[in-house]
Every structure is written in structure tokens, then in C-alpha cells.
Amino acid sequence: MKTVLCYGDSLTWGYNAEGPARHAFEDRWPSVLGAALGSGVNVIAEGLNGRTTVFDDHAGSADRNGARLLPVMLNTHSPIDLVILFLGENDLKPWLGGRAVAAQRGMKRLIEIVRGHAYPVDAPAPEILIVAPPGFTETGDPDFSAIFGSRIEESRMLASFYADLADERDCGFFDARSVARASPVDGVHLDAANTRAIGRGLEPVVRMMLGL
């Protein structure tokens, strides 16, 4: 049995902009990926709304700092064959990093945590797949527009920054914008069709990285 840990934010949790609500379990991209890979792979969805790579954001009711909680998840689900890191858009909030390069630095730190962690039962460090989010789009939603409306171009720069980092650190890379677009309902989150598309798009990449 292979194990894949999907570590992300609201796009992994399955936030539905049209609700606002949570997508049905079968529509969330980790569920679609797991169904496509079959019973020989355990795909674990670890998504949290508002999660960042490394930045503290106390505007929410849970700890959103991805670097602080990642070691716990690595121990909880060990042994792990592949970690999918799907974060960065929340880093672009104006009161946090605010720039794509800040998210890249945060992603670099997450890679260091995965590679340097003291795994239980002498398990080896898993492979890493970096996923660049689809990016923001124009929206009439006043709240999301106020937070992310000025960061649309920065969000679209994440793919380039992450691709360079993946090459530098010998990680896998997938650009979610190649298969999905954010919903104009709030400019950030995905409808059911687009979150399913990410799961389907990731399948061949994950198969290759797992040697399936």
C-alpha cells in the first residue's frame, strides 16, 4: 500500500464558492485522485481553510501556519511515499507575505521540513510534488475582492516560482492552472468540475512518482 499526503488549504479542503459550503466528498480533488489510483494507494486529504506555507495568520480559529503543523502530519501518517504540497495563495494576503516570492520561500522551507524530519520507525523521507494553485480571477464578491483582487498577477506568478524551485530541489511539479480556473463567484475557490479536474490532472504525475 502506497500513501500520499495531500497538504493544502481550502482548495484541498474543498471549499465551494457557490455555497459557501464544502464540496461533496467525491468531488474534492484528493478523492478524485484516490479513486483514479485505486485501492493500492491511500490518499490522505489534509486541507485547512486559510493555511499558509510558513506565515502566522491569527484571523482564523485554527493554526494556519503550515510549517508548524507539517511535522505533526508527517508523524501521524508515516510511512508516507509522497507528499503533495498545494499551498501559497493565502501567503499573498496583504497582511502576510503579499508576494509570490514570499510563497516560494515558504515552500522552500516546507521542502526542508519534509526532507529533514525525524520519521518514526526509520521510515525514509517521502518524495515531494509541488502544486502551483490555479490563481485568482476577477470577482464581484466584495470581501474576496478586497483581500485578493490586487494580487491576481502575483497569484499567476506562483507557477513560475514553484517550477524553478522544483527544479532546484529535485521535486515533482504540477501547474493546476493547466487544468483548472478559479470561480468568478469569489475569484479564489473552485467549482466542482474544476476541483475534479485537478484530481484527474494529477493522476499521471502521481503514478509516475510512485512508480505505478
C-alpha positions as CSV (number, residue, x, y, z in Angstrom):
1,M,0.0,0.0,0.0
2,K,1.4,3.4,-1.0
3,T,0.5,6.5,1.0
4,V,0.1,10.0,-0.4
5,L,-0.4,13.0,1.9
6,C,-2.2,16.0,0.3
7,Y,-1.2,19.0,2.3
8,G,-3.0,22.1,1.4
9,D,-5.5,24.9,2.1
10,S,-9.2,25.5,1.2
11,L,-8.7,24.1,-2.3
12,T,-7.7,20.8,-0.7
13,W,-10.4,21.0,2.0
14,G,-12.9,21.5,-0.8
15,Y,-14.4,25.0,-0.2
16,N,-17.2,25.6,-2.6
17,A,-17.5,29.3,-3.6
18,E,-21.1,28.8,-4.8
19,G,-22.3,27.8,-1.3
20,P,-20.3,28.9,0.5
21,A,-20.1,25.3,1.6
22,R,-17.9,22.2,1.2
23,H,-17.9,20.2,-1.9
24,A,-19.2,16.6,-1.7
25,F,-16.5,14.2,-0.7
26,E,-16.4,12.6,-4.1
27,D,-15.9,15.9,-5.9
28,R,-12.8,17.0,-3.9
29,W,-9.6,16.6,-5.8
30,P,-7.9,14.3,-3.3
31,S,-10.9,12.0,-3.5
32,V,-10.9,12.0,-7.3
33,L,-7.1,11.3,-7.3
34,G,-7.6,8.4,-4.8
35,A,-10.4,6.9,-6.9
36,A,-8.3,7.1,-10.0
37,L,-5.2,5.5,-8.4
38,G,-7.2,2.6,-6.9
39,S,-7.2,0.6,-3.8
40,G,-3.4,0.2,-3.7
41,V,-2.9,3.8,-2.8
42,N,-4.1,5.6,0.4
43,V,-4.7,9.3,-0.5
44,I,-4.9,11.4,2.7
45,A,-6.6,14.8,2.4
46,E,-5.1,17.3,4.9
47,G,-6.6,20.7,3.9
48,L,-7.3,23.7,6.1
49,N,-9.0,26.9,5.1
50,G,-6.6,29.8,5.2
51,R,-3.5,27.6,5.6
52,T,-0.2,29.4,4.6
53,T,3.2,27.9,3.9
54,V,5.0,29.5,6.9
55,F,3.1,32.6,7.9
56,D,1.1,33.1,11.1
57,D,-2.4,34.4,10.5
58,H,-4.5,34.8,13.6
59,A,-7.6,35.9,11.8
60,G,-8.9,32.3,11.8
61,S,-9.9,29.9,14.6
62,A,-7.2,27.3,13.8
63,D,-3.4,27.5,13.5
64,R,-2.8,28.3,9.8
65,N,1.0,28.1,9.8
66,G,1.7,25.2,7.5
67,A,5.3,24.9,8.6
68,R,4.3,24.5,12.3
69,L,1.8,21.7,11.7
70,L,3.6,19.8,8.9
71,P,5.9,17.8,11.2
72,V,2.8,16.5,13.2
73,M,1.2,15.3,10.0
74,L,4.4,13.6,8.8
75,N,4.5,11.6,12.1
76,T,0.8,11.0,12.1
77,H,0.6,9.4,8.7
78,S,4.1,7.9,8.4
79,P,5.3,6.0,6.5
80,I,4.5,8.2,3.5
81,D,5.6,7.7,-0.1
82,L,4.6,11.1,-1.5
83,V,3.7,14.5,-0.1
84,I,1.8,16.9,-2.3
85,L,2.3,20.5,-1.2
86,F,-0.5,22.6,-2.6
87,L,-0.2,26.0,-0.8
88,G,0.7,29.6,-1.5
89,E,-2.3,31.6,-2.3
90,N,-3.0,32.6,1.3
91,D,0.5,33.8,1.5
92,L,-0.5,36.6,-0.9
93,K,-2.8,38.2,1.6
94,P,-1.7,41.8,2.0
95,W,-1.1,41.5,5.8
96,L,1.1,38.4,5.3
97,G,3.8,37.8,2.6
98,G,1.9,39.6,-0.1
99,R,4.2,38.4,-2.9
100,A,4.7,35.3,-4.9
101,V,8.4,35.2,-4.0
102,A,7.4,35.0,-0.3
103,A,5.3,31.9,-1.1
104,Q,8.3,30.4,-2.9
105,R,10.5,31.0,0.2
106,G,7.8,29.4,2.3
107,M,7.5,26.4,0.0
108,K,11.3,26.0,0.2
109,R,11.0,25.8,4.0
110,L,8.3,23.1,3.7
111,I,10.6,21.0,1.5
112,E,13.3,21.3,4.1
113,I,10.9,20.1,6.8
114,V,9.9,17.1,4.7
115,R,13.4,16.2,3.8
116,G,14.9,16.7,7.3
117,H,12.2,15.3,9.5
118,A,13.0,12.6,12.0
119,Y,10.5,10.0,10.8
120,P,9.2,7.2,13.2
121,V,10.2,3.6,12.7
122,D,13.1,4.7,10.5
123,A,10.8,5.5,7.5
124,P,12.6,7.2,4.6
125,A,11.7,10.8,3.6
126,P,8.9,10.8,1.0
127,E,9.0,12.2,-2.5
128,I,7.6,15.7,-2.9
129,L,5.2,17.1,-5.5
130,I,4.7,20.9,-5.6
131,V,1.4,22.0,-7.0
132,A,1.0,25.6,-8.1
133,P,-2.5,26.9,-7.4
134,P,-4.8,28.0,-10.3
135,G,-4.5,31.6,-9.3
136,F,-7.2,34.3,-8.6
137,T,-9.6,35.8,-11.1
138,E,-11.8,38.9,-11.2
139,T,-14.9,38.7,-9.0
140,G,-17.7,40.9,-7.8
141,D,-17.6,39.4,-4.3
142,P,-16.7,42.5,-2.1
143,D,-14.8,40.6,0.6
144,F,-12.6,38.3,-1.5
145,S,-12.0,41.2,-4.0
146,A,-10.8,43.4,-1.1
147,I,-8.4,40.7,0.1
148,F,-7.1,39.2,-3.2
149,G,-8.2,41.5,-6.0
150,S,-4.9,43.3,-6.2
151,R,-3.0,40.0,-6.1
152,I,-4.2,38.4,-9.3
153,E,-1.0,38.9,-11.2
154,E,1.1,37.7,-8.2
155,S,-1.0,34.6,-7.9
156,R,-0.3,33.8,-11.6
157,M,3.5,34.1,-10.9
158,L,3.4,31.2,-8.4
159,A,3.7,28.6,-11.2
160,S,7.0,30.1,-12.5
161,F,8.5,30.5,-9.0
162,Y,7.4,26.9,-8.0
163,A,8.7,25.3,-11.2
164,D,12.1,26.9,-10.6
165,L,12.1,25.7,-7.0
166,A,11.1,22.2,-8.1
167,D,14.0,22.0,-10.5
168,E,16.4,23.3,-7.9
169,R,15.3,20.9,-5.1
170,D,14.6,17.9,-7.3
171,C,10.8,17.8,-6.6
172,G,7.9,17.0,-8.9
173,F,5.8,19.9,-10.2
174,F,2.3,20.4,-11.5
175,D,0.6,23.6,-12.5
176,A,-3.1,23.4,-11.5
177,R,-3.8,26.3,-13.9
178,S,-3.2,23.9,-16.8
179,V,-6.5,22.1,-15.9
180,A,-8.5,24.4,-13.6
181,R,-9.7,28.0,-13.1
182,A,-11.0,29.8,-10.0
183,S,-14.7,30.5,-9.9
184,P,-15.7,34.2,-10.6
185,V,-18.2,33.8,-7.8
186,D,-15.5,34.7,-5.3
187,G,-12.4,34.8,-7.5
188,V,-10.4,32.3,-5.4
189,H,-12.1,28.9,-5.0
190,L,-13.2,26.2,-7.4
191,D,-16.5,24.8,-8.6
192,A,-17.0,21.0,-8.5
193,A,-15.9,20.5,-12.1
194,N,-12.6,22.3,-11.6
195,T,-11.6,20.6,-8.4
196,R,-12.3,17.2,-10.0
197,A,-10.1,18.3,-12.9
198,I,-7.2,18.8,-10.6
199,G,-7.5,15.2,-9.3
200,R,-7.7,13.8,-12.8
201,G,-4.7,16.0,-13.9
202,L,-2.6,14.9,-11.0
203,E,-3.2,11.2,-11.6
204,P,-0.4,10.5,-14.3
205,V,2.1,12.6,-12.4
206,V,1.5,10.8,-9.1
207,R,1.6,7.4,-10.8
208,M,5.0,8.2,-12.3
209,M,6.3,9.4,-9.0
210,L,5.0,6.4,-7.1
211,G,6.4,4.0,-9.8
212,L,2.9,2.6,-10.6
